[in-house]
Amino acid sequence: MIRRTRAAMLPALVIAASLALAACAPSSDGSPTPTASEAASVETASPTPDAPDPEPEVAAILVRADAVEYFDGAGEPIEGARDPYAEPVDAALARLTDLLGEPAVETYESQFTEGTGTFHRWNGLAVMEYPVGMVAEVPDAPTWGVQLDAAAAGGLRLVTVDGLAVGDPAPDDLERTACNSLMAEIVGTRGVAVEGSPTVRYISSPISTDVCE
């Protein structure tokens, strides 16, 4: 009876030993198979992508003779933030609306050509959208312009390329052209008009420098 019992147990011991060896055997490529906890550790340690740099905040709006530019708090121009007057007004309106909120909109009749223009007004700054007939036959003509009647709008400084702002003393050394306005900057035949004496009352751009010569 004892011999029969030992003989019956022998196959069971062989099977158990085979299963233990299989659990410790290396994978087909010779490396040990990682456990579930090791695999989770590898996934957790994977690198995360760098966060994008924050967009610079606009602190000042600069009016030039050919475009509007935007500067940060350090006085540096913000890359890609430039709206030329010769391009459609949509990009400038979208940018200014994002900075200053929704403008008040009104139309006006042109004194120089048939058609209706549009004013987009914020407190201190207005965008003038010219009538189509006013620029239709002039290559690269400005399709819109700006007017400043305050030194700031929505907490943003409003200045010209010469650093002038509404309320500053009107300089005597600027050239006087285009209907006797002070010209803060001239690029080609376009300039920035500074109206007012002894202080600047408003600033407008672009203005044709050969209209009143």
C-alpha positions as a Markdown table, in Angstrom:
| # | Residue | x | y | z |
|---|---|---|---|---|
| 1 | Met | 0.0 | 0.0 | 0.0 |
| 2 | Ile | 2.8 | 2.4 | 0.8 |
| 3 | Arg | 4.5 | 1.8 | -2.5 |
| 4 | Arg | 1.3 | 2.5 | -4.5 |
| 5 | Thr | 0.8 | 5.9 | -2.7 |
| 6 | Arg | 4.3 | 7.1 | -3.4 |
| 7 | Ala | 4.0 | 6.1 | -7.0 |
| 8 | Ala | 0.8 | 8.0 | -7.3 |
| 9 | Met | 2.3 | 11.2 | -5.8 |
| 10 | Leu | 5.3 | 11.3 | -8.2 |
| 11 | Pro | 3.5 | 12.6 | -11.3 |
| 12 | Ala | 1.9 | 15.4 | -9.3 |
| 13 | Leu | 5.3 | 16.5 | -8.0 |
| 14 | Val | 6.8 | 16.5 | -11.5 |
| 15 | Ile | 3.9 | 18.7 | -12.8 |
| 16 | Ala | 4.3 | 21.2 | -9.9 |
| 17 | Ala | 8.1 | 21.5 | -10.5 |
| 18 | Ser | 7.5 | 22.1 | -14.2 |
| 19 | Leu | 5.1 | 24.9 | -13.5 |
| 20 | Ala | 7.5 | 26.6 | -11.1 |
| 21 | Leu | 10.3 | 26.4 | -13.7 |
| 22 | Ala | 8.1 | 27.9 | -16.4 |
| 23 | Ala | 7.2 | 30.9 | -14.2 |
| 24 | Cys | 10.9 | 31.7 | -13.8 |
| 25 | Ala | 11.9 | 31.1 | -17.4 |
| 26 | Pro | 13.2 | 34.1 | -19.5 |
| 27 | Ser | 11.2 | 35.5 | -22.4 |
| 28 | Ser | 11.9 | 34.4 | -25.9 |
| 29 | Asp | 14.5 | 37.1 | -26.5 |
| 30 | Gly | 16.4 | 36.1 | -23.3 |
| 31 | Ser | 15.2 | 38.9 | -21.1 |
| 32 | Pro | 13.0 | 38.4 | -18.0 |
| 33 | Thr | 9.3 | 39.2 | -18.5 |
| 34 | Pro | 8.5 | 42.3 | -16.3 |
| 35 | Thr | 5.8 | 42.0 | -13.7 |
| 36 | Ala | 2.6 | 44.1 | -13.8 |
| 37 | Ser | 4.0 | 46.5 | -11.1 |
| 38 | Glu | 7.3 | 47.0 | -13.1 |
| 39 | Ala | 5.4 | 47.8 | -16.3 |
| 40 | Ala | 3.3 | 50.4 | -14.5 |
| 41 | Ser | 6.4 | 52.0 | -13.1 |
| 42 | Val | 7.9 | 52.3 | -16.6 |
| 43 | Glu | 4.7 | 54.0 | -18.0 |
| 44 | Thr | 4.6 | 56.4 | -15.0 |
| 45 | Ala | 8.3 | 57.5 | -15.7 |
| 46 | Ser | 7.7 | 58.5 | -19.3 |
| 47 | Pro | 8.6 | 62.2 | -19.9 |
| 48 | Thr | 5.8 | 64.8 | -20.2 |
| 49 | Pro | 6.0 | 67.4 | -23.0 |
| 50 | Asp | 7.1 | 71.0 | -22.2 |
| 51 | Ala | 4.3 | 73.5 | -21.7 |
| 52 | Pro | 4.1 | 76.2 | -24.4 |
| 53 | Asp | 5.5 | 79.7 | -23.5 |
| 54 | Pro | 2.7 | 82.0 | -22.4 |
| 55 | Glu | 1.6 | 84.7 | -24.9 |
| 56 | Pro | 3.1 | 88.1 | -24.1 |
| 57 | Glu | 0.6 | 90.6 | -22.8 |
| 58 | Val | 0.0 | 93.8 | -24.7 |
| 59 | Ala | 0.8 | 97.0 | -22.7 |
| 60 | Ala | 0.9 | 99.7 | -25.5 |
| 61 | Ile | -0.5 | 100.3 | -28.9 |
| 62 | Leu | 1.9 | 102.2 | -31.2 |
| 63 | Val | 0.5 | 104.1 | -34.2 |
| 64 | Arg | 2.8 | 104.3 | -37.2 |
| 65 | Ala | 2.4 | 105.9 | -40.6 |
| 66 | Asp | 1.8 | 102.5 | -42.3 |
| 67 | Ala | 0.6 | 100.2 | -39.5 |
| 68 | Val | -0.5 | 99.7 | -35.9 |
| 69 | Glu | 2.0 | 97.7 | -33.7 |
| 70 | Tyr | 1.7 | 96.2 | -30.2 |
| 71 | Phe | 4.3 | 96.3 | -27.4 |
| 72 | Asp | 4.8 | 94.5 | -24.2 |
| 73 | Gly | 5.4 | 95.9 | -20.7 |
| 74 | Ala | 9.1 | 96.0 | -21.3 |
| 75 | Gly | 8.6 | 98.3 | -24.4 |
| 76 | Glu | 9.5 | 95.5 | -26.8 |
| 77 | Pro | 7.4 | 94.8 | -30.0 |
| 78 | Ile | 5.4 | 91.6 | -29.8 |
| 79 | Glu | 6.4 | 89.3 | -32.6 |
| 80 | Gly | 3.7 | 88.9 | -35.2 |
| 81 | Ala | 1.5 | 91.6 | -33.7 |
| 82 | Arg | 1.3 | 94.2 | -36.5 |
| 83 | Asp | -1.7 | 95.4 | -38.5 |
| 84 | Pro | -0.8 | 97.3 | -41.8 |
| 85 | Tyr | -3.4 | 99.7 | -43.1 |
| 86 | Ala | -3.0 | 98.3 | -46.6 |
| 87 | Glu | -4.4 | 94.9 | -45.5 |
| 88 | Pro | -8.0 | 94.1 | -44.7 |
| 89 | Val | -9.2 | 95.6 | -41.4 |
| 90 | Asp | -10.6 | 92.3 | -40.0 |
| 91 | Ala | -7.4 | 91.2 | -38.3 |
| 92 | Ala | -7.0 | 94.5 | -36.6 |
| 93 | Leu | -10.6 | 94.6 | -35.4 |
| 94 | Ala | -10.4 | 91.1 | -34.0 |
| 95 | Arg | -7.2 | 91.9 | -32.1 |
| 96 | Leu | -8.5 | 95.2 | -30.7 |
| 97 | Thr | -11.8 | 93.7 | -29.8 |
| 98 | Asp | -9.9 | 91.0 | -27.9 |
| 99 | Leu | -7.9 | 93.7 | -26.1 |
| 100 | Leu | -10.6 | 96.4 | -25.5 |
| 101 | Gly | -14.0 | 94.7 | -25.8 |
| 102 | Glu | -16.7 | 95.3 | -28.4 |
| 103 | Pro | -16.6 | 98.7 | -30.0 |
| 104 | Ala | -19.4 | 101.1 | -30.8 |
| 105 | Val | -20.1 | 101.1 | -34.5 |
| 106 | Glu | -21.4 | 103.9 | -36.7 |
| 107 | Thr | -21.3 | 104.8 | -40.4 |
| 108 | Tyr | -20.2 | 108.0 | -42.1 |
| 109 | Glu | -20.5 | 109.6 | -45.6 |
| 110 | Ser | -17.2 | 110.3 | -47.3 |
| 111 | Gln | -16.4 | 113.9 | -48.3 |
| 112 | Phe | -14.1 | 112.7 | -51.1 |
| 113 | Thr | -15.9 | 109.9 | -52.9 |
| 114 | Glu | -19.2 | 108.1 | -53.0 |
| 115 | Gly | -19.9 | 105.5 | -50.5 |
| 116 | Thr | -20.2 | 104.9 | -46.8 |
| 117 | Gly | -17.4 | 104.3 | -44.3 |
| 118 | Thr | -17.5 | 102.8 | -40.8 |
| 119 | Phe | -16.2 | 104.0 | -37.5 |
| 120 | His | -15.4 | 101.3 | -34.8 |
| 121 | Arg | -15.0 | 103.3 | -31.6 |
| 122 | Trp | -13.5 | 102.4 | -28.2 |
| 123 | Asn | -12.9 | 105.0 | -25.5 |
| 124 | Gly | -9.7 | 106.7 | -26.6 |
| 125 | Leu | -9.2 | 104.9 | -30.0 |
| 126 | Ala | -11.2 | 104.6 | -33.2 |
| 127 | Val | -10.7 | 102.6 | -36.3 |
| 128 | Met | -11.9 | 104.2 | -39.5 |
| 129 | Glu | -12.9 | 101.8 | -42.2 |
| 130 | Tyr | -12.7 | 103.7 | -45.5 |
| 131 | Pro | -15.4 | 103.5 | -48.2 |
| 132 | Val | -14.5 | 101.0 | -51.0 |
| 133 | Gly | -14.7 | 103.7 | -53.7 |
| 134 | Met | -12.0 | 105.7 | -51.9 |
| 135 | Val | -9.3 | 103.2 | -52.4 |
| 136 | Ala | -10.5 | 101.0 | -55.3 |
| 137 | Glu | -8.2 | 102.4 | -58.0 |
| 138 | Val | -5.1 | 103.1 | -55.8 |
| 139 | Pro | -2.6 | 100.2 | -55.6 |
| 140 | Asp | -1.6 | 99.3 | -52.0 |
| 141 | Ala | -3.8 | 102.1 | -50.7 |
| 142 | Pro | -4.8 | 102.0 | -47.0 |
| 143 | Thr | -8.2 | 100.5 | -46.5 |
| 144 | Trp | -8.5 | 101.8 | -42.9 |
| 145 | Gly | -6.8 | 104.0 | -40.4 |
| 146 | Val | -6.9 | 105.0 | -36.7 |
| 147 | Gln | -7.5 | 108.0 | -34.6 |
| 148 | Leu | -6.4 | 108.6 | -31.0 |
| 149 | Asp | -8.2 | 111.1 | -28.7 |
| 150 | Ala | -6.8 | 109.9 | -25.4 |
| 151 | Ala | -3.5 | 108.7 | -24.0 |
| 152 | Ala | -4.8 | 105.3 | -23.0 |
| 153 | Ala | -7.6 | 102.9 | -23.8 |
| 154 | Gly | -8.6 | 99.9 | -21.6 |
| 155 | Gly | -5.5 | 100.4 | -19.6 |
| 156 | Leu | -3.2 | 100.3 | -22.7 |
| 157 | Arg | -1.0 | 103.2 | -23.6 |
| 158 | Leu | -1.7 | 104.9 | -26.9 |
| 159 | Val | 1.4 | 106.5 | -28.5 |
| 160 | Thr | 3.0 | 107.4 | -31.8 |
| 161 | Val | 6.4 | 106.3 | -33.1 |
| 162 | Asp | 7.9 | 109.5 | -31.6 |
| 163 | Gly | 6.5 | 108.6 | -28.1 |
| 164 | Leu | 3.8 | 111.4 | -28.4 |
| 165 | Ala | 0.4 | 110.9 | -26.7 |
| 166 | Val | -2.7 | 112.9 | -26.5 |
| 167 | Gly | -2.3 | 115.6 | -23.8 |
| 168 | Asp | 1.5 | 116.0 | -24.4 |
| 169 | Pro | 2.9 | 119.4 | -25.4 |
| 170 | Ala | 2.8 | 119.7 | -29.1 |
| 171 | Pro | 6.4 | 119.8 | -30.4 |
| 172 | Asp | 7.5 | 122.7 | -32.5 |
| 173 | Asp | 10.3 | 120.8 | -34.3 |
| 174 | Leu | 8.0 | 118.4 | -36.3 |
| 175 | Glu | 7.5 | 119.0 | -40.0 |
| 176 | Arg | 4.2 | 120.7 | -40.9 |
| 177 | Thr | 2.5 | 119.3 | -44.0 |
| 178 | Ala | -0.8 | 117.9 | -45.0 |
| 179 | Cys | -3.1 | 120.8 | -44.2 |
| 180 | Asn | -0.6 | 122.2 | -41.7 |
| 181 | Ser | -0.7 | 119.3 | -39.3 |
| 182 | Leu | 2.4 | 118.3 | -37.3 |
| 183 | Met | 3.7 | 115.1 | -38.9 |
| 184 | Ala | 5.0 | 112.7 | -36.3 |
| 185 | Glu | 6.3 | 110.2 | -38.9 |
| 186 | Ile | 6.5 | 110.0 | -42.7 |
| 187 | Val | 6.8 | 106.7 | -44.6 |
| 188 | Gly | 6.5 | 107.3 | -48.4 |
| 189 | Thr | 3.6 | 109.6 | -48.8 |
| 190 | Arg | 1.9 | 108.6 | -45.6 |
| 191 | Gly | 2.3 | 110.2 | -42.2 |
| 192 | Val | 0.9 | 110.5 | -38.7 |
| 193 | Ala | -0.9 | 113.8 | -38.1 |
| 194 | Val | -0.7 | 115.4 | -34.7 |
| 195 | Glu | -3.4 | 118.0 | -34.2 |
| 196 | Gly | -3.4 | 120.6 | -31.4 |
| 197 | Ser | -1.5 | 123.6 | -30.0 |
| 198 | Pro | -0.1 | 124.0 | -27.4 |
| 199 | Thr | -1.0 | 120.4 | -26.4 |
| 200 | Val | -1.9 | 117.4 | -28.6 |
| 201 | Arg | -5.6 | 117.1 | -29.0 |
| 202 | Tyr | -5.8 | 114.0 | -31.3 |
| 203 | Ile | -3.6 | 111.9 | -33.5 |
| 204 | Ser | -4.6 | 110.3 | -36.8 |
| 205 | Ser | -2.9 | 107.9 | -39.2 |
| 206 | Pro | -2.4 | 107.3 | -42.0 |
| 207 | Ile | -2.7 | 110.7 | -43.7 |
| 208 | Ser | -1.6 | 111.5 | -47.2 |
| 209 | Thr | 1.3 | 114.0 | -47.0 |
| 210 | Asp | 0.8 | 115.4 | -50.5 |
| 211 | Val | -3.0 | 116.2 | -50.2 |
| 212 | Cys | -2.5 | 119.8 | -49.0 |
| 213 | Glu | 1.0 | 120.6 | -50.2 |
